[in-house]
């Protein structure tokens, strides 16, 4: 992807052919944060979002102008069984392909999902992250509490859409 390349964001239902690749990427990135979470389960979750008729779940997919897959972000009712004490919905699975990072796509995906939640009338959002708290705080998220997911330390953040 060249420095001047752009992207477009589409709903997962408009990018069905890319969902197996996203599932593979998601599983490779986050399997350690979820007990018994398989690539097949990751794909099932993406397909559920693609077929949903309600705002939750939703997955936004980022495609380059040439149609190449760049990343995604999801809105889910529950993100980790270990975090059930915190009420959702949750921003989840923000992923940008490594060679597409550093160009504002992650920020664009987060902002688009927050806008989606606002249009849906959701009153709050949460997310958890093991290492990217500062990124989300720059985007208006507020640190809420430390927590653990699958034995790993994570930060829980919240915001009003």
GUDREN-280271 format. One record per residue: x, y, z of N, C-alpha, C, O in turn; residue in three letters. Coordinates in steps of 0.05 Angstrom, whole numbers, plus 5000, padded with zeros to 4 digits. Example, Ala and Ser with C-alpha at 12.3 -4.5 7.8 and 13.67 -1.06 7.14 Angstrom:
// residues 2
526448865156524649105156526449345156528549345169ALA;525749555142527349795143525850015157526850235161SER;
// end
This chain:
// residues 161
501749765000500050005000501850255000503550275017UNK;501450424981503150664980502150865000499850855010UNK;503851065006503251265026500751425019499351515037UNK;500151454994497851614986495251454982493151564976UNK;495451184986493051014982490951085002491551165025UNK;488451044994486151095011484650825016485550615006UNK;482550845030480950615036478050685037477250925036UNK;476350475039473550515043472650315064473850105066UNK;470650395080469650225101466950115092465250265084UNK;466649855095464149725087463249535110464849455127UNK;460749465110459749275129460648995121461148945097UNK;460948815141462048545135460448405114461548245099UNK;457848455113456148325093456848395065456148255046UNK;458348615061459248705035462148605029463248665008UNK;463248445047465948355044466148055052468147975064UNK;464147905046464047625055466447465047467447295062UNK;467547505023469847355014472247395031474047225031UNK;472447625045474747685061474547585090476447595104UNK;472147495098471847415126473647185135474547195157UNK;474146975118476046775128478846885133480146795152UNK;479747075117482347195121482247355147484147345163UNK;480147515152479947665177479947475201481247535221UNK;478447255199478347065221481146955227481946935250UNK;482746895206485446805210487147015224488646955242UNK;486947265214488447485226487647525256489447555273UNK;485047525261484047575288485047355307486047405329UNK;484847105298485646885315488646895320489546855343UNK;490246955300493146975304493847195324495747175339UNK;492347415323492947645340491947615369493347695388UNK;489647485373488347495400487647225412486447225433UNK;488447005401487646745412488546725441487246585457UNK;490746845448491746825476490046965496490446925520UNK;488147135488486447285506483847145511482147235527UNK;483346915497480746775500481246475502482646355486UNK;480146365523480346075526478645935506476346005501UNK;479745735493478145565474476945715451474745655442UNK;478345915440477346075418478945985393481346015391UNK;477445875374478745775350478345955326476846145327UNK;479845905305479546065280476746025269475546205258UNK;475645775272472945725263470945895279468945995267UNK;471345925305469546085321469746375313467846525312UNK;472246465307472646745298471046795273469747005269UNK;471146605254469646625229466646635235465246795223UNK;465746455252462846455259461946715270459746805264UNK;463546845286462847105297462747315276460947485276UNK;464547315257464547505235462047465217460847655208UNK;461447215212459047155196456447245210454647335198UNK;456447205237454147295252453747595249451547695245UNK;455947745251455848035247454948105219453448305215UNK;455847955199455148015171452247975166451048105149UNK;450947795181448147725177446247875195443847865192UNK;447348015215445748135236444048365224444848505206UNK;441648385235439848605226439648815247438149015244UNK;441048785269441148985291443949105292445749005279UNK;444249325306446849455307449049295321451349345317UNK;448249105338450148945353449348655348447248565356UNK;451048495335453848555328454048685300452248665283UNK;456248825297456948945271459948925267461448945287UNK;460848875243463648895236463949075212462649045192UNK;465749265215466449445193469149335181470949275196UNK;469249325155471649215141472849445125471449595111UNK;475549475127476949675111478149545087479549345089UNK;477549655064478649565038480149785025479250025025UNK;482349725012483849914997482249984972480449844964UNK;482950204959481650284934481650054913479850034897UNK;483749884914483949664895482549414904482649214891UNK;481149434928479549214938481049034958479848844969UNK;483649084962485148924981484248965010483449185017UNK;484248755025483448765053485548895070487948835068UNK;484749095086486549245103486149205133488049215148UNK;483649145141483149115169480149115176478449105158UNK;479649135202476849135210476549225239478549245254UNK;474149265248473449315276470549215280468949215261UNK;469949125304467349005309466049135334467349255351UNK;463349115334461749195357460348935366458848825350UNK;460748855391459648605401458348645428458948835442UNK;456448465434455048485460456948415483456848535504UNK;458548205479460448115500463048055486463147925465UNK;465248155497467848105484469447885497470747735483UNK;469347865523470847655537469147555561468147715576UNK;468847295563467347185586468547275613467147295633UNK;471147325613472447415638471647705646472147785668UNK;470347845628469648125633466648165635465648395630UNK;465147965642462247985644461348185665459048275664UNK;463048245684462248445705461948725693460648895705UNK;463048765669462749025655460648995633460748805617UNK;458649175634456549165614457449265587458849465585UNK;456749115566457349195538455349395528453649495544UNK;455349455503456849325482459849405481460649605494UNK;461349255466464249275465465249335437464449215418UNK;467149525435468749545411470749325413472149295434UNK;471049165392472748935393474248895366473348995345UNK;476348745368477848645344478648865325478448835300UNK;479649085335480849285317483449175307485249115322UNK;483549135281485949025268486549165242484749205226UNK;489049255239489949365214492349205204494249155220UNK;492249125180494448965168497149115173497249365170UNK;499248975182501749115190502749315169503649535177UNK;502649255143503749445124501949675118502649855103UNK;499549685131497749905127497550075152495950275153UNK;499150015172499050165198500550435195502150475178UNK;499850615214501150875215500151075196501351285191UNK;497851025184496651205164493951315172492551445156UNK;493051245196490451355206488151165202485851235209UNK;488650925192486350745187485250635213482750615216UNK;486850575233485850475258484050685271481850625281UNK;484950935271483251155281480651185265478551215277UNK;480751165239478351185222476450955229473951005230UNK;477450715233475650495240474350535267471950495270UNK;475850625287474650675313472550895311470350865322UNK;473251115298471251335296468751245281466551325289UNK;469051085260466650995245464950815263462450825261UNK;466150645279464650465296463250625318460950565325UNK;464550825329463250995350460951145337458851165349UNK;461251245313459051385299456751195294454451265298UNK;457350945286455250735282453750695309451250685308UNK;455150675331453850635357452150875364449950845375UNK;453051115358451451355364448851355347446751415358UNK;449151295322446751285305444751075314442351105310UNK;445750865326444050645336442850715364441150565374UNK;443650945375442551025401443850885425442650895447UNK;446150765422447450635444448450855464449451065455UNK;448250795489448951005509451850995519452851185530UNK;453150765514455950745522457250515507455950345496UNK;459850525507461450305495463750245514464550405530UNK;464650005512467049925527468949785507468249695486UNK;471449765516473449605502475549515522475749635544UNK;477049315516479349245532481749205514481449125491UNK;484049275525486449255510488749185529488949285551UNK;490448995520492748935537495049145534496749155552UNK;495049305513497449475509496949735494498849885490UNK;494549795486494150035469492350255483490950395469UNK;492550265509490850465523491250745513489350885509UNK;493750835509494251105501492951175474491951395470UNK;493050985456491751025429488851085433487851285421UNK;487450925449484550965453483951225468482051365463UNK;485651285488485151535503485451775485483951975488UNK;487251765465487451985446484852015430484352235419UNK;483351805428480851815412478351855430476151825421UNK;478851945455476552015472475651795491473651835505UNK;476951575491476151355510477351425537479451545539UNK;475951335559476751395586477451135600475850945600UNK;479751125613480450885629478450845651477751025666UNK;477550595653475650525674476750355696476450405719UNK;478250135688479249955709481249755697481249705673UNK;482949655714484549425706482849175707480949155722UNK;483548975691482148715691483948505681486348555675UNK;482948255680484448035669482647885650480347835654UNK;483947805627482547635608484447405601486747445593UNK;483547155606485146915602487846935616489846855606UNK;487747055640490147075656491947305650493947345663UNK;491347465629493047695621491847955632489347985634UNK;493548135640492748395649491748565625493148575604UNK;489448695628488348865607487249115620486749125644UNK;486949325604485549565613482849575601482549515577UNK;480849645617478149685607477749985604478250145623UNK;476750075581476150355575473250385567472050185558UNK;472150625570469450675563469150945549470951115551UNK;466950975535466251245524463351245516462051045512UNK;462351495515459651535505459851595476461451755467UNK;458251445459458451495430457451775423457451845399UNK;
// end
